[in-house]
Amino acid sequence: MGRRKKGNPVHGWVILDKPQGLTSTQAVAAVRRIFDAQKAGHAGTLDPMATGILAIALGEATKTVPYAMDADKVYRFTATWGESRDSDDAEGKLTATSPKRPMADEILAMLPRFTGVLNQVPPAYSAIKVDGERAYDLARDGQEVVLEPRPVEVFEARLLAGEKDQAEFKIRCGKGTYVRSWVRDIALALGTLGHVSALRRTRLGSWEEKDAVGLDTLTPFMHSPAAFGYLRPLSTALDGIPALAVSGPDTVRIRSGNPILIRANLFAKMKDGFGDGELSGLTVFLKDEEGAPVALAEIAEGELRPFRVFNFSTS
């Protein structure tokens, strides 16, 4: 007989308002303890200095993490001019200084260059793996970390406020964008140095600040049913994916990991719900007739082929 997993089979998302000073891993562990959940993960790391939305997946919701990570993100942050840090934020060691302080009109004129698709070098202190090790571990050990530039997209960048030594920004960006790199690079383009001195994630996909709950609210509900009032359905991470209801033997086959033929009745539902575009290769979120998640499937060669099946067993 196999060992019983520690904790309970809890499934869903907790949208945490992460406090400053806590790593994302520590935040996930805290939420997992509160819900006594068997399994947990998160969608997109926040640095210890950062606050705001950290989406934490419990149980079968961990199978939807890639879709949450692909969602747009919105950040508000402060750039401090005239100093570079080895981590590109206020927690790092000072590496150089500059007397230059950019004016608001200079910053505004520069923003179009830092909007759109950018080739961005991630910070040395990042979770990117180099030869199997995290870059931040190598950097903390004093090793030189060389990371390759990668394309990222900043959809919108706004200057919210500016003083002599600092400026406050808001950006909406895609997966893989580092705010610390964005500040480092725009500072260099402005003829100065800069680092992030405050950072808050205010939106992740459809989740906004108003949807988030603080650890100070959750912690008193340790192992209590009251905590489940803050647990969001697994499907909230799949809002952008077409949904389709399956029933009877089709549900049984899909739950067993087997494909089903797209018969006339299913095809009619799909045309009604998905429009007249190309369906082949489309990812579909399958639910049963009661609306319970069944699987994520791909449309291919006249079939629905499941590639992520949700298992809500109680052991």
Secondary structure as UniProt FT lines:
FT   STRAND          12..18
FT   TURN            20..21
FT   HELIX           24..35
FT   STRAND          40..42
FT   TURN            48..49
FT   STRAND          51..58
FT   HELIX           59..64
FT   HELIX           65..69
FT   STRAND          73..81
FT   STRAND          83..85
FT   TURN            86..87
FT   TURN            90..91
FT   STRAND          94..97
FT   HELIX           104..110
FT   HELIX           111..114
FT   STRAND          116..120
FT   STRAND          129..130
FT   TURN            131..132
FT   STRAND          133..134
FT   HELIX           135..140
FT   TURN            141..142
FT   STRAND          150..162
FT   STRAND          166..173
FT   TURN            175..176
FT   HELIX           179..189
FT   TURN            190..191
FT   STRAND          194..204
FT   TURN            205..206
FT   STRAND          207..208
FT   HELIX           209..211
FT   STRAND          213..214
FT   HELIX           215..218
FT   HELIX           219..221
FT   TURN            222..223
FT   HELIX           225..230
FT   HELIX           234..238
FT   TURN            239..240
FT   STRAND          243..245
FT   HELIX           248..255
FT   TURN            256..257
FT   STRAND          260..261
FT   HELIX           264..274
FT   TURN            280..281
FT   STRAND          283..287
FT   TURN            289..290
FT   STRAND          293..300
FT   TURN            301..302
FT   STRAND          303..309
//
